Amino acid sequence: MKINLRSLKNCEFLFLSRRTFLVMKLIILLTIAFALQVKADVFAQKITLSENGVSLEKVLKDINKQSGYTFFYKNKLLQNSPSVSINVKDADIKEVLDILLKGQALSYSFAEKTIVIKGNGETIEPDLNENKAVIANIEVKGTVVDEAGRPLPGASVKIKGTGQGMTTNEKGEFAFKNIPDNSTLVISFIGYTTKEVKAAKDLGIIALVPGTGLQEIVVVGYGTQRKERVTGSIVSVGTKELQQSPVANLSNALAGRLPGLLTIQNSGEPGADGSSLNIRGFGTTNNSAPLVLVDGIQRDFSGIDANEVENVSILKDAASTAIYGIQGANGVVLVTTKRGRIGTSRISATAQNGWQSPTSLPQYVDSYTGRKLYKEGLINDGLFADTNAYTDALLNKYRDRTYPAYQYLYPNVNWTKTMLKPFSYLSQGNLNVTGGTEKTRYFISLSYLQQNGLYNYEDAVSQYDIQAITHKYNFRSNIDLNLTKNLSMELNLGAIVYDRNYPGANASQIFNDIKQTPAWYYPITNPDGSPGAAPNTNQSPYVDLTQSGYQRNFETALQSTAGFKWDLGWLTKGLSTRVRLSFDNDNFRNVNRPLSNITYQYLLNQGVADTETDLAANGHYVIVNNGTGTLDYQVNANGSRRTVLEAYMNYDRDFGKHSVKAMAIYNQSSFFDAVGGGVGNARAGLPYKYQGVLGRAAYAYDDRYLVEFNFGYNGSENFAEGHRFGFFPAVSAGWIASNEHFIKDNPSLSFIDQIKLRGSYGIVGNDKIGSSRFLYLSSWVTGDSYRFGFNSNGNSYTGYLEGQAGNTLLTWERSKKINLGLDLSLWKGMFSLSADVFKERRNNILATSQLIPSFIGLPQIPAVNAGITDNRGYEISLSHRHEFGKKQGYSITVNYAYATNKILFYAQPDYPGREWQALKGTSINQIYGYTALGLFKSQQDIDNSPSQASLGVTKPGDIKYKDLNGDNVINSLDAGFLPGKVANPKSQFGVALGYHYANFDISVLFQGGLGGSTLLSGSGVYAFSRFASSLVQVVDNHWVASNPDANYMFPRISSADNVNNQQASTFWVYSSNYLRLKTVELGYTLPTTWMKRIGIENARVFVNGINLLTWSKLKDFNFDPEIGNNGTGTYPQQKVINAGLRFTF
């Protein structure tokens, strides 16, 4: 029975004048009743015991477990007591104590929920230093929240030094009854720093801060480990950070978050805007993409909704990836989805809408300026003859709109502005529910996304949609069941459904035409609304968009995993077994409806002046493209499927200071790719199969010395028998110096949380050695080289020749990796540092040998394992976080990674005298071209320089190249790999800033890349190439004879393709270094007192954005720094400003 003393005091105050005496009597009566109730409770406790010849101390512990009473005694008192025997059932506690202490020189007394054991005639008071048990007479309650004040349901709350604990409910609340008043509570939650607090009756709000907790559980290959015991190189990012990026493709949310992960996004097209990923740079000239696993199964993760994801981990060194054997050399990306936690159902809903706009768009000259520049090009080329076409009066008509005919006869179309809207929408919604009991836990999520394109004129066609638009529907259900005490089950189901729509012309064609179509070629439409055109020109961007039909692409990805775990602790403690079966199916149906279009050119009738206003009566139309005006119907449908079977045996046990963790796995998988029909595809249509045995053994002594061994023994059918299987081992070790007594027990070093040194060495493989299958097999194809006679119809029989020369010795790439790391944490996680240095040597790289002479007569040179590379670098991550009381705090995290590689050997001959053309000694993705020395300033300069006649006619203002071989001639022998010009960043970095005050929070992420280069090429940058237009930057920054010595961005103007100036060279290579304001998020959590009134537990409004600002040398051209090398990009990357609401109930 409880008495609300505050209510009693308020009552006494309000009615003091009349009821003071009555209240006093009531208090006395209630006090007496409470005391009697306590007395009754003492003797109402029922105890059942059956022991024979055991220590008195053991029996008292059993009584404590059954009754909740705490025993108080001196340490030596029970040690001298004889053994006892007792057999009682449902006896009260007083009766049990009388039996136990009969004949003993001991007595007992009750003090509320404490029983004091003492020697006969002895009087003692509780002394915490001398007695074994402490008085347990308090109730403890509290609420666990995150750094923004949001409840953390499912957080673990344990009483330190005991096995007693619980998880928080859906409100983040917990409560203990009758625990020692000097207890320490240990509070932990995945992804947050573990916190210890002293027990008190009302702890109030307990805020956990993200991330560097040493007890944090991190995801590793085929399992989890305590972060403190990890000896490999692993980094991860959680849901909170992923949700701060308003993206349609999850891969784009990783940029700048994880040291060692290189992300490059070349496109912003809806449904095709994912980033390419590389871990620790490039170690091979072949496919360097990492292995991606979602919940342990190889899957594409780009379409997963961020609300479904618990964390994304990057495994970088051999210790982390050797367990994946033949697939681990390029690193591994592990995506772990959310699972249910014990607690009542918790429903979370998120709705957000964003506005997308290009990060940058190149701008091209208007008609007036462009025609003047083109005239200059004709003069430079000696081709200027028709002076009437370039008079000032005529050129002025391209910007004069006095008469209606001018816009059709003298068009001036800004194709970029005309074809693209200033912004489009990105809408997302998610609803998920999580909860469970000891028997069942569940997480179920539904999501929807709509990403609209930037194209204009979407209403120009009423019969069908021409806008680029993606609809995406996500479903995920992760269920865990405890079937029996020792048997549990997991059932994971997922689905991603895409419904995409595009114009008939693809994005590359549309954007190339936007960039290369001059403003003066033709109007958007003719006077009658028909699409404009002109003979002998490319199709207009407007026709690309509105007159090419449409595409409708459907895709459904279904994912399923079922598994059982059997706890074999009854055999030996810590032993368990597990089996998982996964089946994924991905089907697509792409419908293409190309339109056979009709386009016209409008002309005034002969003799009609261009000032005529009645265009319909005085003009006519000339057909330029004479199509049928009908839509074709083309369908491409196919699918892929993957089956994975895994069987585990796990052992995890602590023996005092010793900890042993071991695992053995058998796995096999089969993957059928989406391959079309025809004999030529028969080989590619065969399933990709893997089979192997994997294992891990880890040992820790006193959490100071760590050692771990990982291995993968697996193989692939893609190689010949005898070369299919390989053994890939790795060993790692760690020393947690901070757990040494000279640090741990030194008060002056108490600020040190962790100092850990770790290192690893291992061998891993890569079987992604080319797109062709079964390169060890030879194939034969028909050919016309020789004919074997004639048949009765007079037709000859064709002969056969070798199509592919097989190499039975082919095998996978092997990578030897070494990694050294340091982890440091100070002042309870206030400062933390993680640093790694790595080196990789990759051999057996697949190459087409250039050492086999052509006179041997092989139609195709066989592939060989004949490449060796060296890849090395370092990574560092530094974090600082600080909390000011319970209301505010800030965090700063900086990460930086550097990786550089060199090709040590490649199967090609020596290049004496032209070493610059050899792959040996270069970097992967190094740009190939000429070395530019600037621009020719005069004819004399040309005459005094090596001849460039092989590149066409050279004139002043053209690019001058370096004669590398000294033969006084510039030709292909002078082109080579350009030193230091690599088409990818060597370094990437991120700076994350966070601050919260009361209910407000803000986070900022800067991200960038250094050390990369981009080669610009094509009609998007070469003025008037292939009858294209010209960038606006050309106008005031191209070579002119009147000022030949200036430093220009562009060579002289030419009226057509200039072979000399359009060579790949350092002249067109620009630094792709950049810095982005990647994400910003501002949020406000509405007061819970407001929300609870309408049944909502927690609500947060937020505004965030991505790609908000970019600083780059390529911005001088209005090109995004992540455009693909050797071009000018296509559909631009998007800047997004987004607003949303997230609430739980």
MIZA-163363 format. One record per residue (C-alpha): y, z, x. Coordinates in steps of 0.001 Angstrom, whole numbers, plus 500000, padded with zeros to 6 digits. Layout:
residues N
YZX
...
//
This chain:
residues 1145
500000500000500000
503452499066501299
506870500405500437
509978498259500661
512359500828502137
515310498437502013
514851498030498263
514622501784497857
517862502298499787
519671499693497729
518439501343494551
519555504733495795
523020503397496583
523515501682493247
522331504517491076
523198507519493233
525335509159490591
522500509468488077
519163509008489834
519382510508493296
517010513325492511
514570511008490736
514401508662493722
513753511524496121
510849512724493998
509485509193493833
509573508827497595
507741512104498072
505053511146495541
504544507703497091
504301509199500561
501629511643499433
499747508850497682
499898506651500785
498563509456502967
495700510065500581
494928506346500542
494770506301504343
492454509282504269
490237507535501730
490215504346503800
488960506286506812
485840507388505086
485402504122503130
484604502046506239
480968500860506168
479087500432509445
475673498864510138
474058499452513528
470622499162515089
470564500067518777
468029501781521041
468867503258524425
472234501647524938
475462503014526346
477828504871524087
480599502503525178
478695499482523838
478205501108520440
481870502026520205
482775498344520867
480467497276518013
482144499789515697
485515498394516744
484456494871515769
483142495975512355
485904498392511388
489024497385513251
489411500901514641
490480501213518254
488878503924520388
490922505974522798
489218507785525713
489402508469529435
487610505956531629
485268508485533253
484444510328530045
481893507834528672
480433506904532047
478790510365532289
477458510260528719
473721509695528110
472384506579526323
472227506662522547
470041505241519779
471110504695516203
469882502868513107
472201502989510085
473108500627507258
476371500703505281
477201504161506572
480740505435506633
482419505692510007
482533509501510016
478766509695509454
478138507226512269
480328509154514710
478604512416513836
475217510855514643
476413509308517894
478094512405519269
475405514871518194
474204516657521317
477048515203523376
479810517311524845
482262515139522945
484353515315519806
486602512912517916
489693512832515773
491490510174513688
495061509018514295
495646506319511664
493636503310512946
492839504961516272
489911507253517009
490416509612519964
487255510569521874
487574513708524027
485564516414525651
484899519559523613
487929521791523792
490012519141525550
493446518162524303
494755514767525420
497579512417524608
497333508652524948
498034507510528517
498043503756528914
497451503963532654
494379506154532459
492697505096529257
490642502080528557
491921501230525091
495413501046523712
496722502050520365
496491499092517992
498770499920515152
501177497014514703
501208493799512733
502647490768514499
504070487661512878
506166484711513965
506887481003513526
506266478353516199
508676475402516253
509514472529518590
512739472126520541
514488470701517468
513426473539515191
510630471637513450
507487473686512630
504422473058514786
501348473385512558
498080473756514416
499622475460517464
497229477813519232
498196481510519309
495868483739521333
495942487371522395
495838487257526168
492714488689527722
490701488615524487
488860486045522457
491057486736519449
493341483948518261
494369481609515467
496252478420514735
499565478226512932
499694477065509328
501565474062507997
504830476007508315
504150476922511922
503541480552510928
500982483032512252
500228486712511661
497941489263513335
497004492667511957
496300495785513994
496600494452517505
497590496462520571
501324496943520678
501483495987524349
499589492730523822
500781489412525173
500520486338522972
499766482959524578
501177480102522486
500288476487523261
500470473055521699
499442469689523151
502415468058524874
504416471298525103
504825473987527727
502603476999527081
504632480134526338
503768483825526687
505575486456524586
505206490224524243
503865491356520892
506386492703518392
506363493262514652
508564490262513925
508858487705516696
510932485372514522
511279481801515726
509402480873518904
510494477480520275
508248475468522575
509707472884524900
508003469562525747
505921468722528456
505217470206531805
502928473062530776
500209473653533332
497776474504530530
498626471263528740
495628469138527867
495900465569529169
493770462569528283
491616461159531079
488922458500531092
486320459398528459
487631462919527954
490371465474528493
491308467924531231
493739470743531756
496771469269533447
496562471919536154
493116470682537187
493826466944537225
493368465462540696
494088461840539795
497392460072539168
498040460151535418
501263460079533403
501717460122529655
504300459884526895
504103461444523437
504951460637519842
508475462003519996
509578459625522750
507804456646521183
509555457248517858
512959457148519544
512574453390520073
513045451310516890
510632448538517840
508187446326515984
505812446177518957
504636449470520441
504467448054523987
508263447795523989
508608451557523486
507070452286526909
509813450742529058
511375453273531413
509201456153530208
506333456148532707
506637455853536506
504463453040537818
504399451043534580
506203447698534730
507147446235531349
508703442785530919
509713441451527506
510436437719527535
510916437147523803
512326438807520706
510647436525518173
509221438419515161
505511438858515640
505605437602519251
507891440077520987
505445442184522985
505901443180526613
503601442269529464
502336445369531280
501465445921534923
500554449162536635
501740449679540201
502899446136540647
500503443284541388
497295443550543380
495760440168542638
496747436518542292
494598436421539133
494955438385535914
496655441681536775
496910443079533238
495558446632532823
492616447575530659
493909448894527311
491819451328525272
492652452771521860
490667455945521176
488316454919523960
487661451361522699
489116448190524228
491712447038521688
495182445583521455
497627448418520845
500838446450520282
500533446528516485
499875450261516142
502577452264514396
504192454924516589
503635457535513871
499878457152514387
499986457832518129
499475461232519728
500167459983523253
499889457054525635
498468457774529093
498564455575532177
495705455928534675
496766454619538058
494548455609540973
490854455182541720
490023458768540758
491291458029537257
489905454501536811
486656454342538829
484775455474535743
485695452098534216
484063450380537177
484267446617536960
487370446746534716
489424449467536398
491190447808539327
494396446942537430
494801450428535975
494118451653532470
496289452335529425
494828454971527082
496246455191523577
495160458275521648
495810458376517921
496478461540515963
493780463736514475
493802466414511823
494434470084512540
493429473202510673
495958474083508001
497034473116504516
497898469503503882
501081468408505563
502654465190504291
505171463365506447
507235460389505344
509581458196507369
511862455427506180
514212453510508449
516177450297508520
517623448507511534
520028445703512326
518881443300515033
521101441060517131
520542439217520430
521164441095523660
522713437891524988
523010434219524110
524101431426526485
527192429586525298
527701425834525641
530852423726525706
532495422254522626
532764418495522103
536237418065523535
535481419991526720
532010418530527051
533187414917526725
535831415538529404
533202417028531712
530860414129530993
533645411709531860
534007413530535177
530284413132535724
530475409380535058
533297409066537558
531342411091540154
528304408858539638
530369405651539799
529373404774536234
532657405145534418
533382401785532759
534113402205529041
537539403774529318
538194403404525582
535500405974524786
537282408701526738
540968408313525912
542849411513525170
543505410287521637
539807409808520985
538773413046522629
541314414958520523
539564413762517376
536551415939518319
538640419038517635
540892417609514932
539709418060511346
542676416407509573
540491413761507956
537025414390506418
535410411545508362
536163413237511668
533457415894511291
530836413167510850
532138410581513302
533404413041515903
531193416105515362
531874419400517097
528910421646516410
528425425014518055
524664424920517698
524153428505518820
526585429898516275
525500427457513572
521761428006513829
521680431769514292
522877434588512083
524831437418513713
522105439909512765
518866440340510854
516958443297509444
514109445425510703
512623447784508111
509861450326508643
508162452987506565
505347455434507185
503490457992505089
500867460213506652
498986463330505692
497179465737507978
495409469049507581
491979470561507315
489724473540507428
487168474820509895
484735472328508341
486909469247507813
490031467923509496
491800464696508625
494703462449509539
495530459516507265
498447457158507798
499928454175505958
502727452058507436
504719448978506584
507055446899508743
509205443885507982
510921442113510848
513241439248509920
514290436401512168
517750435240513169
517584431699511845
520347430492509549
519949428123506601
516969430002505179
518252429026501716
518506425329502582
514917424773501501
513909426154498124
510246425094498037
509097427322500897
510323429870503425
511513428637506821
512648431984508195
510742433646511008
509496436837509419
506662439284510038
505135441649507521
502802444221509045
500638446732507200
498902449586509033
496206451960507890
494476454655509915
492086457409508942
490677459832511520
488273462397510056
486395465176511868
483550467022510164
481636470104511255
478284469301509620
476522472378510964
477278475102513450
476326472811516332
476703469303514905
480030467580514292
481006464054513330
484005461782513796
484838458816511612
487787456647512639
488931453705510560
491918451485511242
493388448272509930
496343446136510931
497258443275508618
499827440644509595
501513438129507349
503780435936509470
505985433010508499
507678430541510856
509474427191510725
507329424131511410
508880423797514860
508093426635517234
510721428918518757
510588427214522153
511479423842520645
514240425236518431
515941427207521183
515536424465523761
517213422065521356
519983424595520651
520680424783524372
520377421129525256
521870419368522228
525503418416522919
528046419451520314
529127415798519816
525741414168519187
525643414375515383
526847416551512525
524652419220510994
524459417237507766
525855413972506494
528369413683503635
525522413535501103
523812416641502551
521049414780504360
520269415957507920
522360414290510601
520849412265513396
521610409599515962
519422406929517557
517828407582520969
518512411319520892
516377414362520424
515877415850516991
518676418225516049
518100422010515882
518967421829512184
516162419320511637
513828421482513743
514489424354511401
514847422826507943
512955419525508172
509797420386510112
507862422213507398
506586425733507862
503749427828509224
502021430741507501
499826432847509766
497529435582508488
495653438060510657
493526441083509850
492244443487512485
489662446015511300
488625448861513586
485885451412513058
484246454110515127
481635456651514094
480305459344516360
478323462555516468
478579465504518830
475744467973519195
476490471293520863
473440472232522935
474735475666523841
471472477126522553
469788475416525498
472416476363528028
476011477337527520
478503474460527885
476014471637527292
476639469033524602
475749465453523812
477649462779521965
477075459267520672
479662456747519436
479320453341517820
482335451126517351
482699447831515536
485953445845515469
486601442584513686
489728440433514036
490156437370511831
493017434934511485
493889432001509255
496845429913510347
498180427383507874
500509424702509259
502442422459506853
504319419968509078
506865417814507292
507146414093507952
510933414086507775
513543411452507128
516856411609508986
519968409443508729
523083408551510632
526281408149508602
528641405317509563
531802403931508020
531610400429506747
532868397764509087
536650397554509118
537180400931507448
539515403254509317
538327406679510332
541172408158508280
539415407113505072
538900409996502624
536440408406500172
533401408603502401
530821407863499732
532359404534498764
533273403401502258
530266404409504289
526572403725504651
523455405404506076
521134404213508792
517607405624508891
516898407220512242
513499408750511531
511603407065508739
509089409678507601
507288410026504300
508958413240503202
505579414887502580
503963418040503908
500673417847505751
498079420612505449
496394421927508581
494288425060508874
493055426865511957
490827429815511145
488625431848513427
487823435393514421
486572437717517110
484408440817517037
483550443606519417
480679446087519325
480551449135521609
477797451739521964
478300454882524040
476014457841524663
477375460940526420
475951464037528035
478599466689528781
478522469992530592
481546472289530739
481205475895531829
483004478618533723
481170481141535893
483692483766536818
485904482046539352
483799478890539280
484326476065536822
481940473137536513
482508470060534380
480129467115534385
479594464046532260
477207461088532197
477681458084529884
475695455018529050
477718452238527439
477279448652526430
479556446230524666
479528442737523262
482590440639522488
482688437288520696
486024435588521285
487768433291518799
486552429935520131
486686426621518319
483851424154517802
482601421316519956
480133421028522804
482892421718525295
483380425186523831
479697426132523720
479959428108526928
483162429917525985
481635430808522629
478897432922524195
479528436665523997
481128438634526798
478738441476527582
479071444630529618
476544447318530413
476712450337532615
476272453986533452
479342456110534163
479766459646535362
482064462437536423
481501465767538142
484368468217538672
484382471628540280
487172474188540469
487093477465542371
489452480159541158
491841477425539984
492792476976543620
490414474413545050
489503471322543064
487094468513543801
485979465669541575
483632462707541815
483787459725539448
481674456617539393
480959453542537372
477822451503537749
478219448518535488
478117444763535357
478908441606533499
476884438574532446
479649436359533839
478019436430537296
474689435231538623
471664437490538682
471769439731541703
475560439797541596
476151441233538136
476100444967538781
478169447030541133
478718450667542043
482302451889541998
482739455457543280
485828457609543763
486329461081545119
489394463278544701
490433466782545647
493271469151544930
494690472385546253
496730474553543923
498600476451546585
500590478403544014
497402480219542968
496856481519546465
497472485241546663
500131484906549339
502231483057546764
500988484413543440
501232488060544485
504529487699546321
507393488887544038
509926486865546014
507975483689545131
507529484488541452
509740481510540576
506935479145541621
504800478004538699
502757475429540534
502423473755543888
499542471320543871
498510468823546509
496023466148545500
494435463074546982
491928460433546015
490016457513547448
487770455092545665
486615451574544945
487193449870541606
486570446362540313
488231443551538393
486194440901536612
489230439058535176
488888436324537786
489748433270535754
489693431751532306
486472429799532871
483084431307532044
480005431321534227
481568429855537329
478226430265539087
476771427460536950
477172423735537569
477880421397534682
477482417667534130
479740415364532142
479693411671531227
481705409324533390
482494405657533797
481969405505537531
478530403998537148
476785402276534227
473030402205533663
472343398811532084
472931397648528540
471368398358525188
470341395788522583
473892395662521227
475285394804524601
476888398229525137
476394399825528505
474966403251529182
477460405511530890
476460407620533831
476837411346534465
478667413181537164
479115416795538201
481920418413536199
481851421911537658
480305422797540965
478824426262540553
478951429046543117
476080431515542704
477669433947545171
480711434615543013
481379438230542163
484156440527540977
487202441615542903
486899444918544756
489860447202545231
489944450084547700
492593452577546654
494000455687548261
496491458038546623
498266461185547791
500219463294545338
502323466415544980
502990468342541759
505615471050541727
506872473294538912
509455476047539259
511064478707537074
508742478374534081
509049474606534017
512817474532534459
512324472199537415
509304469982537956
508446467238540406
505566464816540647
505327462374543555
502664459878544618
502153457559547554
499509454866547161
497881452011549015
495485449377547717
493500446694549487
492012444079547170
489383441609548374
487026439067546811
489982437572544955
488974434370543196
490513431256544711
490048427519544760
489284426874548382
491596424508550214
489286424580553231
486812422096551724
487887418558552664
488195415972549912
486006413421551738
482940415479550800
483277413879547365
483124416921545107
484829416087541797
485861419714541500
486129422239544289
484050425344543427
485737428694543065
485153431209545852
485919434865546519
488419434191549270
491587436200548821
492735439533550254
495899441390549322
497601444627550296
499602446552547701
501427449796548416
504275451927547175
505371455278545854
506449456976542633
508477460029541840
509345461862538651
511842464728538578
512602466843535516
514976469664534737
515186471448531417
516959474593530325
517201476495527065
520220478629526144
518742481200523831
517232479818520648
519999477417519672
520609474953522436
519169473375525505
519134470220527586
516731468155529652
517035465543532398
514132463417533599
514378460772536303
511485458532537327
511373455850539978
508551453618541213
508358451082544033
505507448669544752
505298445775547176
502381443525548051
501343440978550644
498686438280550649
496662438923553806
494255436035553468
493768433013551229
491285430165551480
493619427549552877
494078425966556303
496675427029558795
500123425495558466
501252425092562077
504944424322562187
505414424976558474
504187428520557980
506630428913555076
504234426886552912
501239429144553493
500331431823550956
499255434123553750
501999436648554414
503806436050551110
503994438226548021
502337437555544698
504812435751542402
507032434780545328
509288431870544336
508677428484545937
511534426094546725
514133424861549183
516578427018551079
520096426020550039
522937426135552557
525692425610550014
527348422377548862
528292419294550822
532058419344551264
532589415717552276
530888412470553190
531247413439556829
529359416637556080
526571414544554574
526496412156557545
526279415021560035
523419416743558172
519689415950557960
518961413105555577
518228414080551976
517533410505550877
514061411484549625
515822413505546940
518031410675545755
521590409586546465
523602412433547941
527334412822547397
529964415453548199
529480418447545940
525684418134545979
523458420938547239
522719420980550969
519252422140552053
517951423694555245
515779421570557535
513030424133558169
510779421957560333
513624420478562376
512701416801561870
516247415940560670
514838414946557260
514830417000554075
511651416428552108
508770418394550569
507798419702554021
510963421804553989
510144423521550704
508222426762550873
507953430323549728
511419431866549706
511556435140551667
512392438158549511
512574436129546292
509886437558544012
509810436803540304
509262440404539231
511008443698539959
509656445637542911
511153448838541540
511598450200538063
513254453391536964
514201455449533952
516667458256533306
516096460292530149
518722462764528937
518338465166526044
520433467869524411
520062469931521258
522305472453519596
521284474257516447
520130471471514124
521613468603516147
519793466704518889
520597463696521015
518516461746523506
519479458903525823
517324456666528009
518577454373530750
516030451924532160
516117449191534749
514488447116537443
515387446300541047
514229443854543700
513370440940541431
514664437382541264
514815434660538634
514805430914539230
516978429173536654
515959425648535774
515918423086533017
518445421475530729
519669424874529629
521394425324532992
521642421843534557
524747420190533115
523943416974531179
520328416958532339
518281414733530030
521412414108527945
521894417849527419
525110419813527103
526716422154529608
527187425901529903
530741427118529380
530599428688532853
530456425205534364
533970424319533198
535889426384535737
533170427003538281
531836423651539483
532571421762542659
535623419518542619
536907417238545379
540372418718545160
539080422079546411
535869421370548323
535709424627550288
535599427091547378
532501429065546432
531101427598543200
528315428578540802
527548424910540046
527437421707542085
529417418615541185
529095417284537651
526624414442537142
526313412384533996
522507412479534031
519638414096535889
520493414686539534
517221414879541460
518821416450544508
520615419213542630
517741420007540297
515265421016542966
513982424582542883
516038426273545551
517848429451546459
520963427914544891
519447428542541446
517783431839542302
519630434895541050
518926438587541265
517281439907538139
518311443496538898
519462445171535745
520341448452534092
519960448971530368
521085451616527993
517581451380526577
517612453904523754
519957456389522150
519016458682519291
521173461171517405
519431463389514891
520217466226512512
517608468502510958
518752469615507533
518721473397507000
515323474533505782
516896476819503200
518359473750501491
515174471749501703
512819474430500410
514749474529497162
513578470988496415
510067471423497798
510623469821501219
509553471756504282
511555469853506860
513937466898506801
515692465063509590
518152462197509512
518593460099512612
520377457103514040
518947455357517059
519160452100518939
517465450078521635
518761447593524239
522301448666523410
523990447693526693
522820445650529665
524322445247533127
522927442315535132
523958439467537400
522305437096534930
524790438253532318
527211435927534135
525285433165532358
524650435219529213
520946435224530057
518860438330529527
517450439667532842
513894439675531461
513740435946530698
510757434183532206
511058432773535689
511730429053536131
513618428534532894
516370429954530725
514347431784528078
513670431072524418
514013433447521470
516366436176522748
515427439809523150
516922441966520390
519377444805520310
518604447124517386
520732449752515668
518616451779513297
519043454631510779
516333456620509074
515085459761507383
511917461698508186
510742464590506050
507621466715505556
506347468705502630
//
